[in-house]
């Protein structure tokens, strides 16, 4: 039975056992349905609270250095945050509301323009190339398919709105206890490991914490800078709904690589209906904003915190999009950073053990 002692044999047995466990879990997955629903319900509130935790923690630590009790510091941060939110909403809220109202009022004119384009299409079939006809026919089929699923999409949207409102109500309570008991997390994790490994586990948790903190704060600063650049550019070229489109660009910028394309799409549509030449100006503004962001802002803010190759980011975004849509695209990069930290420390521990043996 010498083969049992061979490393390749033990690895093969481990892989087989792992696959058997996955198969058994798949066969009894109905047992985990309540757990899945529970996790899905609480995922968004904990995600938002986690992001706010990394943004508020430096302020809490600063107040604690000034000998302010932690509970009082948290309440002060909450009050200041609420005041800033009210101030921002009062400043840009009316403008955004006005632009949204004007956009909704202009939708009939946009629809009439599309109808005129369709009428032109129908009356000039003989001069339109066959490949263009095929492409338009394919697009029309896709639009009909989307229209047939409108009811399901509306119901899904309303469900997401309800979940978001629920998250906004629960987030302050989760955030309060995350900030108040932030040291207990590391203590709770180390309890699952031998006392001799406590130091290594704390190093892993510290590196994970640093990677997540740097990514979240850096991504927020970069997105705000991109939003401001787009706002200035759209105002300079005279684009309608400049503030609304800049806010969309700021939000979509959290998706690496794909964010700029998602941001420019509504701006191009608005520019086309406003004046076709504006499309060129919008593209110039977007390219200029992205060049400033990628060459000046991101290197100074993000630095080389994650040390992820651009090709790796593209592949991760594709995988994340297939797994969980837009949310997967956003979360895949920080998830990869955390996994990379764990793998790096595991490799270091294995190297130390081999050198000791």
C-alpha positions, 0 to 999 in steps of 0.5 A: 500500500505504498501508493496510499502514501504518495502525494498525487494519490492523496490529492486525487482522493481529495478532489474526488471527495470534493466533487462528491460533496458538491454532487450531494449538495446539489441533490439536496439543494432544496434544504438550503432554500431558506438559507439562500432567501435569508442571504439574498434578503440581507446581502444588499443591506450588509453590502451598503453598510460595509461600504459606509463602514470603510468610509466612516471608520477613519473619521471614527478613529480620528474622533477617538484620538480626540478622546471622544467616546466611540458611541458619541463619535458614531452618532456625530458621524450619523448626524453630519452624514444626514446633514450633508445628504440633506444639503446635497439633495436640496442643492441638486435635487430640484435640478435633477427633478427638472431635468428628469421631468423635461426628459419625460416630456421630450419622450413623445418627440423622440418617439415621433422621430423614431416613427419617422425613421421607420416610415422612411425605412418602409418607403425606401426598401429598394435603396437599403442594402440587404445587410442593413435590412438583416441587422434592423430585422434582428434588432426589431426581433430583440425589441419585440422580445423585450416588449413581451417581457415588459411585465416581468421586468416591471415586477422585477424592478418593483421588487428591487425597489422594495429591497432597496427601500428595505436596505435603506431602513436597515443599513443605519442599524447594521452600520452602527454595530459594525462601527461599534464592535469592529474589533470583535470581527477579527476575534471571532474569526481567529476562534475557529483556528488554533491559537498557534495560528492566530498571528498569521490569521490576523495578518491575513485579515489585516491585508484583506481589510487594507485591500477592501478599504483602499479599493472602496475609498479609491473607487469612490474618489475616482467616480466622483472625479469622473462625474465632475469632469463629465458635468463640466464637459457636458455644460461646456458643450451645451448638452441637455440634462447635463447633471442627470447624465453626469450622475449616471456616468459617476454611478456607472464608473464603479464598473471597471472598463465597461463603466465608460461605455455604459455612461456614454450610451444615454448621453449619445442618445440625448445628443443625437435627438438634440443635434447629431453633431453633439454626438461627436462632442459627447464622445470627445468629452467622455474620452477626455474625462477617461484620459484624465481619470486613467492617467492622473486621478487613478494612479494617484488615488488607487496606486498599485493597491490591487496589482491586478493586470488589465487583462485579468480585470476584463476576464473577471468582469466577464465572469462576474457579469455572467454569474450575477449581472451588473452586481457581479461586475462591481463585486468581482474585482474586490472579491478577487483582491480578497482571494488573492490575499488568502492565496498569497498568505497560504503560499507563504505558509506552505513555503515556510513549512517546506523550508522547516521540513 
